[in-house]
Amino acid sequence: MEPSKSPNSGTEATSKASTALDHSKPLTITVFDNAANYQGEQKGWYGKLTKDKFNITLNILAPQVAGDQLYKTRSAAGNLGDLLIVNNSQLEELIPAGLIMDLTGKIKSTQNLSKYVDNHFKPFNAAFQKVNPDGKIYALPTFEADTSPTTYSEQIPYSSPIMPWDYFKGVGAPKLNNLDDLLNVLKLMHEKYPKTPDGKPIAPITLWKDWDSRGTMENARWLSNWYGYEQPEGTTTIQLNAKGDIVPLIDDNSMYKKILQFYYKANQMSLVDPDSPTQDWNKVSEKLTNKQVLLLWYSWETGFYNTIERGKKGDGNVAIPIADTHIIQASDAYYGNGRVFAIGSKANDPDRIMEFMDWLASPEGLRYYVNGIEGFNYEKTADGKFKLTEVGQTAFQKNTPVPEEYGGGGYQDGQSKLNTMIISDFAKDPKTGEFYNSNYWAATIEANKTALTTDWQNTYNAENATDYYLKHKMIDIVPNINTSLGSDSSDIKNKRSQISDYVKNTSWKIVFAKNQAEFDKLWEMMKKDVIGLGWNDVFASDTEKAQKIIKMRADAIAKK
């Protein structure tokens, strides 16, 4: 391992104007952050890094922790915060309300962000023409990749069935044809593996409410993707497939209902974690770290448990295909992914905030965000690339103590609580020519040739999950569209809010219905009641929004 370095050593220039800024005064930035799962001051090693480098303290406000009312209250008061990480639909409201700053002039003097102006920031902001007729740059989209608008780079779809390989093999690794087969295998696995080796209870399926921000039950929304239907950003009443077909969420044949039925049946079979109605994401993440959950559905959830050392023993969470699924998968987020960074119009010292944002998009800022601390989490190889250190391979899962020189505390506790970035980890690091995402480093790929990966590859005759789904024509990769879909009128906004609250609450009741008769009664009641709340008007608005997505996808494919 290389000698450890302090976070300030060998730093790269972050802004052409940085030398002119006065960093002598401490600056606390209030960050209104829709992506954050944590509220309060950024602590630990990342907190020390921003303090040492910029004399900045981040104070995070998180609607996912404090509730949606936080946005309404603060925007009504005329000051959402200093640094804003908000949804596209909110941006559409904030521009005419005068709550965010025009960054057009400031971005010109940045070293890193200025490179993305013409191909990324200008076209994104110009799409908000109703509220931004002059095409000013108000916001910077999040997670922008530098691949192409039709490329999908990841080894596993964003949402697909994922389970522990050793437990799945332990019950015979049966072929799964449909969701009933999945429930049956989860039951077998749970009977054989009811607890972890250290006695913690295992739940086949665990659910959580605090991410239900799109007017639906989030856990049901993502499983709909397994069967080819997504709920587009900014809509709450429709599901859309790769062909452009639109299905109302409350249609009896909607994938949303199919997934609610799946969860209901799972609960009837005692497969749903009884903590589900009351727990939050932080509790779920603890369970993932302890291998207390049998069914995962986000690709990144594997990172809570999988390690190279465990992989050598055939232990880890892997994709388990279900034969009747046909996944809809958005391509790399070349244009961003539905949220933006912006600066509040009443921000204190916006130039220093801009400097900080520019650093977030720099190679150094990206390495800290994605990979941690050089010399602790990763190190250089002889050929000038990077590889994970032994500590780095498990620092996230084990919440490994960080040396005091970097800020102390646990590694995971001290990671950036912004929970999003401007540039994606699927951008190339100029120093190595490899993605920032360490799973795709040559050294990691070589180290990951473990019993787990080779056994999976031999079983499914594929390089990885994405390769398998493509070979078997079980996936549609659609261009990732990130744009303005138009803001709601006050009438639609009010109706959407009432319908969303009703659908979310009723969906949870449906999943935990005492029998099929109650499930059906609640579903029928929901279908009827939402009509009375103005469903048809909101559905018409969402259908119109979807037409823009359908057209832009067709255009992106035509340009391919």
BELDA-V246866 format. One line per field, one symbol per residue. ss: DSSP state (a for helix, b for strand, c for the rest). phi: phi as a letter, one per 30 degrees, with the letter a starting at -180 (. if undefined). Layout:
BEGIN
ss=???
phi=???
END
This chain:
BEGIN
ss=ccccccccccccccbccaaaccccccbbbbbbbccccccbbccaaaaaaaaaaacbbbbbbcaaaaccaaaaaaaaccccccbbbbbaaaaaaaaacccbcccaaaaacbccaaaaaaaaaaaaaacccccccccccccbbccbccccccccccccccbbbbbbaaaaaacccccbccaaaaaaaaaaaaaaccbcccccbcbcbccccccccccccaaaaaaaaaaccbcccccccbbbcccccbbbccccccaaaaaaaaaaaaaacccbccccccccaaaaaaaaacccbccbbbaaaaaacccaaaaaccccbbbccbccccbbbbccccccccbbbbbbcccccaaaaaaaaaaaccaaaaaaaaaccbcccbbbcccccbbbcaaaaaaaaaccbccaaacccbaaaaccccccccbccccbccccccbccaaacaaaaaacccaaaaaaaaaaccccaaaaaaacccbbbbcccccccccccaaaaaaaaaaaaaaaaaaaaaaccccaaaaaaaaaaaaaaaaaccaaaaaaaaaaaaaaaaaaaaaaaaac
phi=.dedcdecdidcecadcddddccdcdbccdcdbdddcbbkddciddddeddddbhccccccbedcdjddedddddddiadldccbbdeddeddddddicbcdceddddcddcdddcdddbddddddddddcbddidccbcechddcdadbcbcddbeebadbbdddddddcjhddccaddddddddddddddbdbdecjddccebbbacdcdccibdeddedddddcibccdeicbbbbbcddjdcbdecddcddddededddeddddcicceddedcdceddddddddchcbcccbcedddddbdbdddddciclcbdbdcecdbdcbddedecjbjbbcbcddcddhddddddddddecdedddddddcjcdjcdabdcdciccbddedddbedddheeceedckiidddecdeddiabdcddccddddciceddddcdeddeddddceddddddddchadadeedddechcacccedcbadcjddddddddddddddddddddedddecedadddedddddddeddddddjeedddddddddddddeddddddddde
END
